[in-house]
Amino acid sequence: MPAKHNHPANFGRRVADCPRCLELDQGAAPIARFTPAYPNAQDQRARIEAIRAHSCKASRCGPVCTAFDW
């Protein structure tokens, strides 16, 4: 488990006496917080193709299309 920062958010700037900043300086990977809805490229391509193939006229969408919203 990575160490914790001992200072408030510093927007990418490192603090000399912080244990987590020291770990990052030594090459530790940053903690990933974002998990994409479509993690792999194949899923992303399939979604893009489905969006491009969508026809509001054929689907009888209203004035604002919400076909791919969730």
N, CA, C and O of each residue as an XYZ file, in Angstrom:
280
protein
N       0.847     -1.177      0.000
C       0.000      0.000      0.000
C       0.891      1.238      0.000
O       1.825      1.337      0.796
N       0.600      2.182     -0.895
C       1.436      3.378     -0.943
C       1.271      4.246      0.301
O       0.234      4.226      0.965
N       2.314      5.002      0.594
C       2.261      5.937      1.718
C       1.255      7.042      1.412
O       0.838      7.207      0.266
N       0.873      7.785      2.423
C      -0.072      8.889      2.243
C       0.690     10.213      2.232
O       1.727     10.362      2.878
N       0.143     11.168      1.479
C       0.708     12.516      1.496
C       0.458     13.124      2.869
O      -0.583     12.874      3.476
N       1.391     13.910      3.359
C       1.214     14.565      4.655
C       0.987     16.063      4.485
O       1.309     16.852      5.373
N       0.429     16.449      3.331
C       0.157     17.861      3.034
C      -1.103     17.948      2.186
O      -1.525     16.952      1.599
N      -1.705     19.126      2.116
C      -2.893     19.274      1.265
C      -2.525     19.180     -0.210
O      -1.344     19.161     -0.558
N      -3.521     19.123     -1.069
C      -3.297     19.012     -2.515
C      -2.332     20.098     -2.982
O      -2.456     21.266     -2.616
N      -1.375     19.681     -3.795
C      -0.332     20.596     -4.244
C      -0.253     20.615     -5.765
O       0.683     21.184     -6.327
N      -1.214     20.006     -6.434
C      -1.366     20.042     -7.888
C      -0.092     19.661     -8.638
O       0.388     20.404     -9.495
N       0.446     18.487     -8.300
C       1.586     17.936     -9.027
C       2.946     18.355     -8.512
O       3.955     17.781     -8.922
N       3.006     19.320     -7.641
C       4.301     19.739     -7.103
C       4.629     18.883     -5.890
O       3.766     18.632     -5.048
N       5.857     18.444     -5.803
C       6.283     17.570     -4.711
C       6.726     18.378     -3.499
O       7.225     19.495     -3.634
N       6.539     17.803     -2.311
C       6.948     18.415     -1.056
C       8.091     17.574     -0.498
O       8.013     16.345     -0.482
N       9.141     18.230     -0.045
C      10.386     17.553      0.346
C      10.215     16.528      1.464
O      10.809     15.453      1.383
N       9.437     16.808      2.492
C       9.360     15.897      3.644
C       8.133     14.985      3.611
O       7.738     14.454      4.649
N       7.529     14.794      2.448
C       6.334     13.957      2.324
C       6.724     12.538      1.896
O       7.431     12.378      0.901
N       6.278     11.503      2.624
C       6.657     10.134      2.263
C       6.115      9.697      0.891
O       6.806      8.985      0.163
N       4.915     10.105      0.535
C       4.355      9.711     -0.770
C       5.080     10.431     -1.906
O       5.357      9.826     -2.941
N       5.387     11.706     -1.725
C       6.147     12.443     -2.740
C       7.518     11.793     -2.957
O       8.003     11.724     -4.086
N       8.137     11.318     -1.877
C       9.422     10.633     -1.988
C       9.273      9.346     -2.798
O      10.115      9.048     -3.645
N       8.208      8.581     -2.543
C       7.954      7.362     -3.325
C       7.796      7.701     -4.810
O       8.351      7.012     -5.666
N       7.045      8.750     -5.113
C       6.841      9.149     -6.501
C       8.152      9.582     -7.148
O       8.401      9.273     -8.313
N       8.993     10.298     -6.398
C      10.307     10.701     -6.906
C      11.173      9.486     -7.231
O      11.998      9.536     -8.143
N      10.988      8.405     -6.492
C      11.779      7.189     -6.690
C      11.180      6.270     -7.743
O      11.691      5.171     -7.959
N      10.094      6.701     -8.409
C       9.556      5.937     -9.524
C       8.280      5.160     -9.262
O       7.855      4.383    -10.117
N       7.659      5.345     -8.113
C       6.395      4.652     -7.832
C       5.324      5.146     -8.805
O       5.320      6.310     -9.206
N       4.433      4.255     -9.169
C       3.352      4.616    -10.085
C       2.305      5.447     -9.348
O       2.012      5.186     -8.181
N       1.742      6.448    -10.025
C       0.654      7.202     -9.403
C      -0.563      6.301     -9.195
O      -0.717      5.296     -9.889
N      -1.408      6.649     -8.264
C      -2.610      5.872     -7.987
C      -3.647      6.215     -9.048
O      -3.983      7.384     -9.237
N      -4.152      5.204     -9.735
C      -5.158      5.406    -10.778
C      -6.532      5.471    -10.133
O      -6.925      4.552     -9.413
N      -7.255      6.531    -10.379
C      -8.584      6.696     -9.801
C      -9.685      6.530    -10.835
O     -10.800      6.141    -10.486
N      -9.400      6.812    -12.089
C     -10.410      6.797    -13.139
C     -10.494      5.415    -13.772
O      -9.476      4.846    -14.164
N     -11.699      4.877    -13.873
C     -11.936      3.614    -14.560
C     -12.864      3.896    -15.734
O     -14.032      4.232    -15.538
N     -12.353      3.763    -16.942
C     -13.208      4.078    -18.087
C     -14.359      3.081    -18.234
O     -14.255      1.929    -17.813
N     -15.448      3.539    -18.832
C     -16.616      2.681    -19.037
C     -16.301      1.572    -20.039
O     -16.839      0.470    -19.941
N     -15.432      1.866    -20.997
C     -15.029      0.896    -22.009
C     -13.511      0.774    -21.951
O     -12.806      1.514    -22.637
N     -13.001     -0.148    -21.144
C     -11.564     -0.184    -20.884
C     -10.692     -0.624    -22.054
O      -9.510     -0.284    -22.088
N     -11.228     -1.356    -22.998
C     -10.338     -1.799    -24.073
C     -10.740     -1.183    -25.406
O     -11.874     -0.737    -25.583
N      -9.811     -1.167    -26.323
C      -9.999     -0.505    -27.612
C     -11.120     -1.155    -28.436
O     -11.827     -0.458    -29.163
N     -11.288     -2.463    -28.334
C     -12.337     -3.146    -29.102
C     -13.718     -2.657    -28.669
O     -14.574     -2.411    -29.519
N     -13.951     -2.510    -27.364
C     -15.229     -2.004    -26.874
C     -15.456     -0.558    -27.313
O     -16.575     -0.171    -27.652
N     -14.383      0.232    -27.304
C     -14.509      1.622    -27.736
C     -14.873      1.704    -29.214
O     -15.727      2.500    -29.604
N     -14.223      0.879    -30.036
C     -14.535      0.878    -31.471
C     -15.978      0.451    -31.719
O     -16.657      1.033    -32.566
N     -16.456     -0.562    -30.987
C     -17.829     -1.037    -31.159
C     -18.826      0.063    -30.786
O     -19.842      0.227    -31.462
N     -18.553      0.799    -29.742
C     -19.453      1.892    -29.339
C     -19.459      3.004    -30.391
O     -20.522      3.514    -30.744
N     -18.291      3.379    -30.889
C     -18.213      4.415    -31.919
C     -18.976      3.984    -33.166
O     -19.689      4.789    -33.765
N     -18.834      2.721    -33.561
C     -19.560      2.214    -34.734
C     -21.076      2.259    -34.508
O     -21.832      2.613    -35.412
N     -21.511      1.899    -33.302
C     -22.945      1.920    -33.001
C     -23.491      3.348    -33.034
O     -24.601      3.578    -33.514
N     -22.722      4.295    -32.531
C     -23.155      5.692    -32.558
C     -23.249      6.188    -33.992
O     -24.217      6.855    -34.356
N     -22.258      5.871    -34.804
C     -22.267      6.310    -36.202
C     -23.390      5.654    -36.996
O     -23.935      6.266    -37.914
N     -23.739      4.422    -36.655
C     -24.778      3.702    -37.387
C     -26.184      4.115    -36.954
O     -27.160      3.798    -37.634
N     -26.293      4.812    -35.840
C     -27.612      5.205    -35.315
C     -28.282      6.214    -36.240
O     -27.653      7.170    -36.692
N     -29.542      5.992    -36.509
C     -30.342      6.905    -37.322
C     -31.499      7.416    -36.479
O     -32.387      6.654    -36.097
N     -31.481      8.703    -36.193
C     -32.569      9.286    -35.405
C     -33.893      9.187    -36.150
O     -34.948      9.017    -35.539
N     -33.829      9.294    -37.479
C     -35.058      9.217    -38.277
C     -35.674      7.819    -38.170
O     -36.876      7.685    -37.943
N     -34.843      6.774    -38.334
C     -35.339      5.396    -38.254
C     -35.782      5.046    -36.831
O     -36.744      4.300    -36.645
N     -35.081      5.583    -35.828
C     -35.412      5.290    -34.429
C     -36.510      6.187    -33.885
O     -36.993      5.983    -32.771
N     -36.906      7.187    -34.677
C     -37.941      8.143    -34.302
C     -37.602      8.861    -32.996
O     -38.431      8.980    -32.093
N     -36.350      9.338    -32.926
C     -35.914     10.108    -31.758
C     -36.665     11.431    -31.726
O     -37.117     11.921    -32.761
N     -36.795     11.996    -30.562
C     -37.426     13.301    -30.417
C     -36.472     14.406    -30.856
O     -35.484     14.135    -31.538
N     -36.757     15.647    -30.472
C     -35.888     16.761    -30.881
C     -34.481     16.662    -30.298
O     -33.539     17.224    -30.856
N     -34.334     15.958    -29.189
C     -33.005     15.738    -28.597
C     -32.790     14.232    -28.515
O     -33.527     13.528    -27.824
N     -31.776     13.743    -29.225
C     -31.495     12.301    -29.217
C     -30.805     11.909    -27.926
O     -29.803     12.513    -27.542
N     -31.333     10.908    -27.263
C     -30.720     10.384    -26.038
C     -30.412      8.896    -26.183
O     -30.382      8.163    -25.194
N     -30.185      8.459    -27.407
C     -30.009      7.036    -27.679
C     -28.857      6.401    -26.906
O     -28.963      5.245    -26.497
N     -27.771      7.120    -26.698
C     -26.598      6.501    -26.065
C     -26.308      7.108    -24.693
O     -25.207      6.950    -24.167
N     -27.273      7.792    -24.121
C     -27.129      8.315    -22.762
C     -27.550      7.254    -21.763
O     -28.449      6.455    -22.027
N     -26.889      7.254    -20.606
C     -27.322      6.393    -19.500
C     -26.840      6.958    -18.213
O     -27.096      6.386    -17.154
